[in-house]
């Protein structure tokens, strides 16, 4: 089955708005980060899965691997 989405971004979406949204997401993840370097798993299906996804999101958002919080997660 193939699903095709024909969706274009609204004209008012700028690079600045995207950057601000990413920065807010990074700040949210930083605030939820536990002292032991993990993020809480609400669904314990694969232990560490949420931490892995949050770590990847931060890395893909431009947070440097040398960042102290990220080092705890890695």
Secondary structure, DSSP 4 states (H G I P E B T S, - for coil): ----------TT--HHHHHHHHHHHHHHHHHH--TTS----SSTTSTTHHHHHHHHHHHHTT--TT-HHHHHH-
